[in-house]
Amino acid sequence: MYLQLVSLRSMGALPATTVALLICIAANLHAKEAADSDAAVEDTQKAGELDPKTGDYYLELAWNQLLDRKPREAIAASLKALKLSPANAAMIKTNLAHAYLFENQFEKAKAIYLENRDAKLRSDQRTFSEVVLDDFVELEKAGITHPDMEKIKALLQIKHPSPDGRFSLRTENGELQLIANDSGQIMIDLGDPWRRQVLVWSPDSKRLAYANRGDKWGEVRVYFWNGATFDAASLPEDLPSPDIKLPKDCGAVKNYGGAAAPVRWLRSGDLELSNDLMMLCRESGATCTAEVRFTLAFDAQHHASVKKIGKTKTEVSE
């Protein structure tokens, strides 16, 4: 394959950059089909002789070096790729994180995995986390594993991490749980997840507001960190709801329901929330959506009271 592609280059049929990239791709496919990672690395390095200054070359080289169980060399190749192709940093960092992991530099690897977990990759529909998990499947098929891979899998499969990285949401056997990331300890059992969840952390990670929304209604919970665990705050039974303004020709209505959800923690320590409501006018067919925002204040015992209620905003769409 190498000689065939080089001959195309010598005849001027293909530019060096294209030939180099094709050799890298062919080397990668060869490694998968023949389980010959040494040959794949050799072919990729030959591609570098044709066009050694592309990030794509070093990206492919790093992956083949991982398959060849050479994480130290993969680190060097990934760092060169980052320097040459900063726009493709998210994809390149998948290899870099893997290389640190297999080089037993867990904290460095973990930091890269968590920092980029939700990043969208250039020219790829997947997120960074999805690529990492797919890579792990390929590496495991090649017999390349590490004891800490399961830890990384668990970290990437959790949602809504706290700003300090200590806590996050996890779904386990259909139940939603707030866990401590380092130990997996369940801090709060949040029960069954409905259609959509919203979780808002305070900047210091000591307060969290959680909403679990169904099709027509939902629930809101607030928790405060006491130094060892999270205590539930006491919320008013009835939270402010929108004062929806219906058109005069609305007639009978169908109530699609609505629910409150946290928006953000304010510097004062108050919590801003939003409550929405949707109704359908049966006669005109208009859909009316209303929203009101309000804040909750908390006393020393974490008892909440409504502090401020904004004006309801209503939108009507025909």
Secondary structure in CASP SS format (residue, H / E / C, confidence):
PFRMAT SS
TARGET T0000
AUTHOR 0000-0000-0000
METHOD secondary structure of the structure
MODEL  1
M C 1.00
Y H 1.00
L H 1.00
Q H 1.00
L H 1.00
V H 1.00
S H 1.00
L H 1.00
R H 1.00
S H 1.00
M C 1.00
G C 1.00
A C 1.00
L C 1.00
P C 1.00
A H 1.00
T H 1.00
T H 1.00
V H 1.00
A H 1.00
L H 1.00
L H 1.00
I H 1.00
C H 1.00
I H 1.00
A H 1.00
A H 1.00
N H 1.00
L H 1.00
H H 1.00
A H 1.00
K H 1.00
E H 1.00
A H 1.00
A C 1.00
D C 1.00
S H 1.00
D H 1.00
A H 1.00
A H 1.00
V H 1.00
E H 1.00
D H 1.00
T H 1.00
Q H 1.00
K H 1.00
A H 1.00
G H 1.00
E H 1.00
L H 1.00
D C 1.00
P C 1.00
K C 1.00
T C 1.00
G H 1.00
D H 1.00
Y H 1.00
Y H 1.00
L H 1.00
E H 1.00
L H 1.00
A H 1.00
W H 1.00
N H 1.00
Q H 1.00
L H 1.00
L H 1.00
D C 1.00
R C 1.00
K C 1.00
P H 1.00
R H 1.00
E H 1.00
A H 1.00
I H 1.00
A H 1.00
A H 1.00
S H 1.00
L H 1.00
K H 1.00
A H 1.00
L H 1.00
K H 1.00
L H 1.00
S C 1.00
P H 1.00
A H 1.00
N H 1.00
A H 1.00
A H 1.00
M H 1.00
I H 1.00
K H 1.00
T H 1.00
N H 1.00
L H 1.00
A H 1.00
H H 1.00
A H 1.00
Y H 1.00
L H 1.00
F H 1.00
E C 1.00
N C 1.00
Q C 1.00
F H 1.00
E H 1.00
K H 1.00
A H 1.00
K H 1.00
A H 1.00
I H 1.00
Y H 1.00
L H 1.00
E H 1.00
N H 1.00
R C 1.00
D C 1.00
A C 1.00
K E 1.00
L C 1.00
R C 1.00
S C 1.00
D C 1.00
Q C 1.00
R C 1.00
T E 1.00
F H 1.00
S H 1.00
E H 1.00
V H 1.00
V H 1.00
L H 1.00
D H 1.00
D H 1.00
F H 1.00
V H 1.00
E H 1.00
L H 1.00
E H 1.00
K H 1.00
A C 1.00
G C 1.00
I C 1.00
T C 1.00
H C 1.00
P C 1.00
D C 1.00
M H 1.00
E H 1.00
K H 1.00
I H 1.00
K H 1.00
A H 1.00
L H 1.00
L H 1.00
Q C 1.00
I C 1.00
K E 1.00
H C 1.00
P C 1.00
S C 1.00
P C 1.00
D C 1.00
G C 1.00
R C 1.00
F E 1.00
S E 1.00
L E 1.00
R E 1.00
T E 1.00
E E 1.00
N C 1.00
G C 1.00
E E 1.00
L E 1.00
Q E 1.00
L E 1.00
I E 1.00
A E 1.00
N C 1.00
D C 1.00
S C 1.00
G C 1.00
Q C 1.00
I E 1.00
M E 1.00
I E 1.00
D E 1.00
L E 1.00
G E 1.00
D C 1.00
P C 1.00
W C 1.00
R C 1.00
R E 1.00
Q E 1.00
V E 1.00
L E 1.00
V E 1.00
W E 1.00
S C 1.00
P C 1.00
D C 1.00
S C 1.00
K C 1.00
R E 1.00
L E 1.00
A E 1.00
Y E 1.00
A E 1.00
N E 1.00
R E 1.00
G C 1.00
D C 1.00
K C 1.00
W C 1.00
G E 1.00
E E 1.00
V E 1.00
R E 1.00
V E 1.00
Y E 1.00
F E 1.00
W E 1.00
N C 1.00
G C 1.00
A C 1.00
T C 1.00
F E 1.00
D E 1.00
A E 1.00
A C 1.00
S E 1.00
L C 1.00
P C 1.00
E C 1.00
D C 1.00
L C 1.00
P C 1.00
S C 1.00
P C 1.00
D C 1.00
I C 1.00
K C 1.00
L C 1.00
P C 1.00
K C 1.00
D C 1.00
C C 1.00
G C 1.00
A C 1.00
V E 1.00
K E 1.00
N E 1.00
Y E 1.00
G E 1.00
G C 1.00
A C 1.00
A E 1.00
A E 1.00
P E 1.00
V E 1.00
R E 1.00
W E 1.00
L C 1.00
R C 1.00
S C 1.00
G C 1.00
D C 1.00
L E 1.00
E E 1.00
L E 1.00
S E 1.00
N E 1.00
D E 1.00
L E 1.00
M E 1.00
M E 1.00
L E 1.00
C E 1.00
R C 1.00
E C 1.00
S C 1.00
G C 1.00
A C 1.00
T E 1.00
C E 1.00
T E 1.00
A E 1.00
E E 1.00
V E 1.00
R E 1.00
F E 1.00
T E 1.00
L E 1.00
A E 1.00
F E 1.00
D C 1.00
A C 1.00
Q C 1.00
H C 1.00
H E 1.00
A E 1.00
S E 1.00
V E 1.00
K E 1.00
K E 1.00
I E 1.00
G C 1.00
K C 1.00
T C 1.00
K E 1.00
T E 1.00
E E 1.00
V E 1.00
S E 1.00
E C 1.00
END
